């Protein structure tokens, strides 16, 4: 079973693909879209859940999404058609790092997709290229909430703690205007939903050649979360604006 197949099944009951509940997603979008008629870009949009939620509640919004998964984009197009927002959504099948647009965007989103650019600061550098004057960035990134275990470091890599993560963003020329740290409830709900969806699919499809693999994957991920990194992992979403450059006299 490919990583893409696993992801699609695992996120069937949690399509936002991040440890955020519906209220948190709504608040982040409200802070990122104060007018309601913005142009929005999602770099690494997947099934475009962030864009679809924004479009359905803001009839004057226009959005574009970029992702390398044709399967995810096909699902996004179908969902947009079902919701009646397809005329205001443009999707691009390509590497997010290679995307170029003739027009800037009022909000650039990259939540849980910084790996596509090689990390947090390279993602912000990419977002800055697409940003209209006065625009905002909505970014989501993992961090260590406490000293991680070796298993956690092996799985997630060299993350920083919360304070260091924010300090790096500020030093890079950004001002956070809103932030949300996922609660323990959001983190657990997200993980349990992913394992549950994957395990249920496997149990409902016992004759499928990859059913056993899906069940083994769900079991392994659950064990890693409970025994390896549950108590040390955190997730931060911020709405950012560029810090004005001042010249001292």
C-alpha positions, 0 to 999 in steps of 0.5 A: 500500500502506498503512502498516498493510499494510507493517507487517504484512508486514514484521513477519511474521518479527519480530512483537515489532516492536522490536529485541529477541531472544526472550531479551531479551523474556523477561528484560524480562517477568520483571522486569515480572511478578515474581509471575505473576498480575498485571493487564497493560495494553499501550497500542498493543499491535498484534498483542499479541505482548507480552501473548501471550508473557506469558499463555502462560507465566503461567497466572494472568495477565490482560491487556488491549490497546489499539490503533487497528488492527482488522486487528492486533487480529483477528490477536491474537484469533486467535493468543490462541484458538490458544494457548488464552489468549483467556479471559484477554485483552481487546482494545480497538479505540480510541486508546490515549490515550483508553482508560479502565479501572475497574481499575488494572494492575500492569504497563503496557507501551508499547514502540515506541509512544510516538508515540501519545502525543506522546513519552516523557514523555506516554506515561509520564504516560498509563501512570501513570493506569492504574498500581496502587500499587507497579506497574511500567511497561515502556517502549521508546524510541529514542535517538541512540547518537552524533551523527546524520546529517541524514537520520537526524534527518529520519526519527526526529525530535528524539531524545535521547541515552541519558543524557539519555533516562534523566535525563528519566525519572528527573526525571519521578518514575520509578526504573529497576529494569531496563534493556536497550539493544538490541545491534548484533545485535538492531538488525541482525536486526530491520531485516534481518528486516523488509526480507527479509519485505517483499521476499520477499512482493513477489517471491512476489506479482509479479502483485499491484498493490502488489508493486512498491511493496512491493519499492521500500519494502524497498529504500529502507528498507534503503538508509536504514538502511545509509547513513543511521542504522544507526550512530547509532540505539539502542533502550532498554527499561526497567522503571520504578517510581514514585519515592517522594515524600519530604518533607525535615524 
